[in-house]
Amino acid sequence: METSSPKSLLDSIADAYGYQSWADVEQISFTFNVDRPTRKSARSWHWDIKNSLVRSTIDTVTVQYNKQQVDSTMMGVDARFINDSYWLLFPFKLVWDRDSFTYEVESMNEASNKEVVNRKVTISYGDSGGYTPGDVYDFYINSDYHITEWTWRKSNDSVARIRTKLARPEHFNGLWFNTHHQGEDELSIYFSGVEVLLKD
């Protein structure tokens, strides 16, 4: 196992998803859907990046808050937004969060979904800060720097809490998103209503 320089690999992954176009994005909307055999849920979000405003619709309740002024009444909503947007914007988080985690790279031939990949990457967040300190993510990238499989290990547990296979990324106004994650035990996590509004 080798330790790699963050900037070269992480930037390459982010750029493969259109990170160079992020500066042109003014607003983004999406619905985060989780389907299980016994339960389904959906949370809709609108992020006004320029004004740092987030609007959420969960069930029939809609609220809006300022990302720069999150008080105790909005922490629960903000935690959900961080979680849901993390799934969508994970390749960009590799750049935004890289001072908050360490990571390692392992060369391999294939992931468990049998798609040929170049590398397995493991990122480990620090034990303090954020809503979920100490979490670890293992993911596989192919020769296009696209992510093909993704796992989450809570608090650096040896057993993955969630393991998903990712559909090929879709294009949205200069950005690329993996909109469908197929998990184990009939778990399906997917995004609908994705819209990316660019600056004038």
Backbone hydrogen bonds in HBPLUS format (Angstrom, degrees):
<---DONOR---> <-ACCEPTOR-->    atom                        ^
c    i                          cat <-CA-CA->   ^        H-A-AA   ^      H-
h    n   atom  resd res      DA  || num        DHA   H-A  angle D-A-AA Bond
n    s   type  num  typ     dist DA aas  dist angle  dist       angle   num
A0002-GLU N   A0105-VAL O   3.22 MM 103  5.71 154.9  2.29 174.7 172.1     1
A0105-VAL N   A0002-GLU O   3.08 MM 103  5.71 168.0  2.10 172.1 175.4     2
A0010-LEU N   A0006-PRO O   2.92 MM   4  5.53 146.6  2.04 150.9 161.3     3
A0011-ASP N   A0007-LYS O   3.16 MM   4  5.53 149.6  2.25 126.2 135.2     4
A0012-SER N   A0008-SER O   3.25 MM   4  6.21 145.8  2.37 130.5 139.7     5
A0013-ILE N   A0009-LEU O   3.00 MM   4  6.34 154.3  2.07 154.0 160.2     6
A0014-ALA N   A0010-LEU O   3.00 MM   4  6.24 172.9  2.01 153.4 155.3     7
A0015-ASP N   A0011-ASP O   2.82 MM   4  5.91 161.4  1.85 147.9 153.7     8
A0016-ALA N   A0012-SER O   3.04 MM   4  6.14 142.4  2.19 137.5 146.8     9
A0016-ALA N   A0013-ILE O   3.13 MM   3  5.16 123.5  2.46  95.7 110.2    10
A0017-TYR N   A0014-ALA O   3.01 MM   3  5.33 147.8  2.11 105.5 115.4    11
A0019-TYR N   A0014-ALA O   3.09 MM   5  5.29 153.8  2.16 131.2 132.0    12
A0018-GLY N   A0015-ASP O   3.00 MM   3  4.95 164.4  2.02 107.6 109.7    13
A0176-TRP N   A0017-TYR O   2.93 MM 159  4.60 156.5  1.98 132.7 127.7    14
A0021-SER N   A0018-GLY O   2.79 MM   3  5.53 162.1  1.82 125.7 131.8    15
A0022-TRP N   A0019-TYR O   2.93 MM   3  5.15 160.7  1.97 110.9 117.4    16
A0024-ASP N   A0021-SER O   2.95 MM   3  5.53 155.2  2.01 116.7 124.6    17
A0025-VAL N   A0022-TRP O   2.97 MM   3  5.30 166.0  1.99 116.3 120.9    18
A0199-LYS N   A0024-ASP O   2.82 MM 175  5.65 158.2  1.87 160.0 163.9    19
A0026-GLU N   A0197-LEU O   2.80 MM 171  5.71 166.4  1.82 154.9 159.2    20
A0049-ILE N   A0026-GLU O   2.95 MM  23  5.52 129.9  2.21 143.5 157.5    21
A0027-GLN N   A0197-LEU O   3.18 MM 170  5.04 163.5  2.21 137.3 140.1    22
A0197-LEU N   A0027-GLN O   2.87 MM 170  5.04 166.0  1.89 145.9 149.9    23
A0028-ILE N   A0047-TRP O   3.05 MM  19  5.30 150.2  2.14 137.6 147.0    24
A0047-TRP N   A0028-ILE O   2.81 MM  19  5.30 173.3  1.81 162.1 164.4    25
A0029-SER N   A0195-GLU O   2.90 MM 166  5.10 158.9  1.94 146.8 152.2    26
A0195-GLU N   A0029-SER O   2.93 MM 166  5.10 155.9  1.98 140.1 142.5    27
A0030-PHE N   A0045-TRP O   3.01 MM  15  5.48 154.4  2.07 146.5 152.1    28
A0045-TRP N   A0030-PHE O   2.78 MM  15  5.48 163.0  1.80 166.7 172.6    29
A0031-THR N   A0192-SER O   2.86 MM 161  5.19 143.9  1.99 161.0 162.6    30
A0192-SER N   A0031-THR O   3.08 MM 161  5.19 154.8  2.15 139.3 147.3    31
A0032-PHE N   A0043-ARG O   2.79 MM  11  5.25 161.2  1.82 157.5 154.3    32
A0043-ARG N   A0032-PHE O   2.98 MM  11  5.25 152.3  2.06 138.7 147.4    33
A0033-ASN N   A0190-TYR O   2.87 MM 157  5.29 162.4  1.90 169.0 172.7    34
A0190-TYR N   A0033-ASN O   3.01 MM 157  5.29 155.5  2.07 139.7 147.7    35
A0034-VAL N   A0041-SER O   2.98 MM   7  5.32 164.2  2.00 147.5 150.7    36
A0041-SER N   A0034-VAL O   2.94 MM   7  5.32 152.2  2.02 147.5 155.9    37
A0035-ASP N   A0188-SER O   2.79 MM 153  5.07 171.4  1.80 158.6 161.5    38
A0188-SER N   A0035-ASP O   2.95 MM 153  5.07 155.8  2.01 150.1 155.2    39
A0036-ARG N   A0039-ARG O   2.78 MM   3  5.11 150.6  1.87 158.4 167.4    40
A0039-ARG N   A0036-ARG O   3.27 MM   3  5.11 142.4  2.42  96.4 106.9    41
A0044-SER N   A0057-THR O   3.00 MM  13  5.06 175.0  2.01 150.6 149.3    42
A0057-THR N   A0044-SER O   2.88 MM  13  5.06 153.0  1.95 143.8 146.4    43
A0046-HIS N   A0055-ARG O   2.88 MM   9  5.09 143.2  2.01 148.1 155.5    44
A0055-ARG N   A0046-HIS O   2.84 MM   9  5.09 161.2  1.88 149.7 156.0    45
A0048-ASP N   A0053-LEU O   2.77 MM   5  5.01 159.8  1.81 161.1 164.6    46
A0052-SER N   A0048-ASP O   2.82 MM   4  5.66 108.6  2.34 141.2 160.2    47
A0053-LEU N   A0048-ASP O   3.05 MM   5  5.01 147.8  2.15 139.7 142.8    48
A0052-SER N   A0049-ILE O   3.25 MM   3  4.84 151.8  2.33  93.9 102.2    49
A0067-LYS N   A0052-SER O   2.76 MM  15  5.40 160.4  1.80 156.3 162.3    50
A0054-VAL N   A0065-TYR O   2.90 MM  11  5.53 167.4  1.92 166.0 170.2    51
A0065-TYR N   A0054-VAL O   2.92 MM  11  5.53 154.0  1.99 152.2 160.5    52
A0056-SER N   A0063-VAL O   2.81 MM   7  5.48 160.7  1.85 161.2 167.8    53
A0063-VAL N   A0056-SER O   2.98 MM   7  5.48 148.8  2.08 146.2 156.2    54
A0058-ILE N   A0061-VAL O   2.93 MM   3  5.42 155.5  1.99 158.2 157.4    55
A0061-VAL N   A0058-ILE O   3.01 MM   3  5.42 163.3  2.04 134.6 133.9    56
A0069-GLN N   A0066-ASN O   2.95 MM   3  5.27 159.9  1.99 112.6 119.3    57
A0074-MET N   A0071-ASP O   3.02 MM   3  5.53 149.2  2.11 114.6 123.3    58
A0078-ASP N   A0074-MET O   2.82 MM   4  6.01 164.7  1.84 159.5 164.7    59
A0079-ALA N   A0075-MET O   2.86 MM   4  5.98 152.7  1.94 144.5 151.6    60
A0080-ARG N   A0076-GLY O   3.22 MM   4  6.48 150.5  2.31 139.2 146.1    61
A0081-PHE N   A0077-VAL O   2.96 MM   4  6.31 154.9  2.02 149.3 156.8    62
A0082-ILE N   A0078-ASP O   2.85 MM   4  6.11 161.7  1.88 154.7 159.1    63
A0083-ASN N   A0079-ALA O   3.02 MM   4  6.21 160.3  2.06 143.7 149.1    64
A0084-ASP N   A0080-ARG O   2.86 MM   4  6.05 175.8  1.86 157.4 158.4    65
A0085-SER N   A0081-PHE O   2.86 MM   4  5.80 167.2  1.88 151.7 156.2    66
A0086-TYR N   A0082-ILE O   2.98 MM   4  5.84 138.0  2.16 134.5 145.5    67
A0087-TRP N   A0083-ASN O   3.35 MM   4  6.74 150.4  2.44 147.5 152.6    68
A0089-LEU N   A0085-SER O   2.71 MM   4  5.78 168.4  1.72 159.4 162.9    69
A0092-PHE N   A0089-LEU O   2.89 MM   3  5.44 128.4  2.16 118.3 131.9    70
A0093-LYS N   A0089-LEU O   3.00 MM   4  6.27 147.6  2.11 150.6 159.8    71
A0093-LYS N   A0090-PHE O   3.05 MM   3  4.92 119.7  2.43  94.5 110.4    72
A0095-VAL N   A0092-PHE O   2.95 MM   3  5.45 150.1  2.04 110.8 119.4    73
A0096-TRP N   A0092-PHE O   2.98 MM   4  6.33 168.9  1.99 153.7 156.1    74
A0097-ASP N   A0093-LYS O   2.80 MM   4  5.37 161.8  1.84 139.6 144.7    75
A0100-SER N   A0097-ASP O   2.65 MM   3  5.33 164.3  1.68 133.1 138.3    76
A0126-GLY N   A0100-SER O   3.15 MM  26  6.19 148.5  2.25 177.1 167.6    77
A0102-THR N   A0124-SER O   3.00 MM  22  5.35 154.4  2.07 142.2 144.7    78
A0124-SER N   A0102-THR O   2.78 MM  22  5.35 164.4  1.80 160.8 165.4    79
A0104-GLU N   A0122-THR O   2.92 MM  18  5.33 149.3  2.02 144.9 154.6    80
A0122-THR N   A0104-GLU O   2.97 MM  18  5.33 162.8  2.00 152.0 156.6    81
A0106-GLU N   A0120-LYS O   2.77 MM  14  5.05 158.7  1.81 153.4 159.4    82
A0120-LYS N   A0106-GLU O   2.72 MM  14  5.05 162.5  1.75 152.2 158.4    83
A0108-MET N   A0118-ASN O   3.19 MM  10  5.76 164.4  2.22 126.8 130.6    84
A0117-VAL N   A0109-ASN O   3.21 MM   8  5.72 155.9  2.28 118.2 125.4    85
A0111-ALA N   A0115-GLU O   3.46 MM   4  6.08 163.6  2.49 148.7 149.3    86
A0114-LYS N   A0111-ALA O   2.97 MM   3  5.43 157.2  2.03 118.6 121.1    87
A0118-ASN N   A0141-ILE O   2.96 MM  23  6.14 151.2  2.05 145.2 153.7    88
A0119-ARG N   A0141-ILE O   3.43 MM  22  5.61 166.4  2.45 146.2 150.1    89
A0141-ILE N   A0119-ARG O   2.98 MM  22  5.61 162.3  2.01 158.7 164.1    90
A0121-VAL N   A0139-PHE O   2.72 MM  18  5.35 171.5  1.73 168.1 170.6    91
A0139-PHE N   A0121-VAL O   2.82 MM  18  5.35 160.7  1.86 155.9 162.5    92
A0123-ILE N   A0137-TYR O   2.88 MM  14  5.37 159.4  1.92 156.2 161.1    93
A0137-TYR N   A0123-ILE O   2.95 MM  14  5.37 159.3  2.00 152.9 159.7    94
A0125-TYR N   A0135-ASP O   2.97 MM  10  5.55 171.6  1.97 172.3 169.6    95
A0134-GLY N   A0126-GLY O   2.68 MM   8  5.13 133.7  1.89 150.1 143.4    96
A0136-VAL N   A0153-ARG O   2.94 MM  17  5.04 161.7  1.97 146.9 152.4    97
A0153-ARG N   A0136-VAL O   2.73 MM  17  5.04 165.3  1.75 165.0 164.1    98
A0138-ASP N   A0151-THR O   3.13 MM  13  5.17 147.8  2.24 126.8 136.5    99
A0151-THR N   A0138-ASP O   2.78 MM  13  5.17 148.4  1.88 156.7 165.0   100
A0140-TYR N   A0149-GLU O   3.01 MM   9  5.34 154.2  2.08 144.8 148.8   101
A0148-THR N   A0140-TYR O   2.89 MM   8  5.67 157.2  1.95 146.2 153.6   102
A0142-ASN N   A0146-HIS O   2.97 MM   4  5.64 150.3  2.06 150.0 158.2   103
A0145-TYR N   A0142-ASN O   2.98 MM   3  5.28 160.5  2.01 117.7 120.4   104
A0166-LEU N   A0148-THR O   3.01 MM  18  5.09 170.5  2.02 126.6 129.6   105
A0150-TRP N   A0164-THR O   2.94 MM  14  5.42 162.0  1.98 156.7 160.5   106
A0164-THR N   A0150-TRP O   2.86 MM  14  5.42 168.6  1.88 162.2 166.1   107
A0152-TRP N   A0162-ILE O   2.86 MM  10  5.31 154.1  1.92 153.0 159.1   108
A0161-ARG N   A0152-TRP O   2.78 MM   9  5.81 146.5  1.89 156.4 167.2   109
A0162-ILE N   A0152-TRP O   3.45 MM  10  5.31 161.7  2.49 137.3 141.5   110
A0157-ASP N   A0154-LYS O   2.92 MM   3  5.62 144.6  2.05 120.8 129.8   111
A0165-LYS N   A0182-GLN O   2.87 MM  17  5.17 158.2  1.92 136.2 140.4   112
A0182-GLN N   A0165-LYS O   2.86 MM  17  5.17 168.6  1.88 152.9 152.9   113
A0167-ALA N   A0180-HIS O   3.03 MM  13  5.52 164.4  2.05 159.4 161.9   114
A0170-GLU N   A0177-PHE O   2.74 MM   7  5.35 158.5  1.79 147.8 146.4   115
A0177-PHE N   A0170-GLU O   2.87 MM   7  5.35 154.1  1.94 148.5 154.6   116
A0172-PHE N   A0175-LEU O   2.67 MM   3  5.10 162.0  1.70 158.9 162.0   117
A0175-LEU N   A0172-PHE O   3.02 MM   3  5.10 167.2  2.04 115.0 118.0   118
A0191-PHE N   A0179-THR O   2.86 MM  12  5.04 150.3  1.94 145.1 149.1   119
A0181-HIS N   A0189-ILE O   2.72 MM   8  5.06 164.3  1.74 166.7 170.5   120
A0189-ILE N   A0181-HIS O   2.92 MM   8  5.06 174.3  1.93 158.3 159.5   121
A0183-GLY N   A0187-LEU O   2.71 MM   4  4.68 155.3  1.77 146.3 148.9   122
A0187-LEU N   A0184-GLU O   3.11 MM   3  5.61 148.6  2.21 112.7 121.2   123
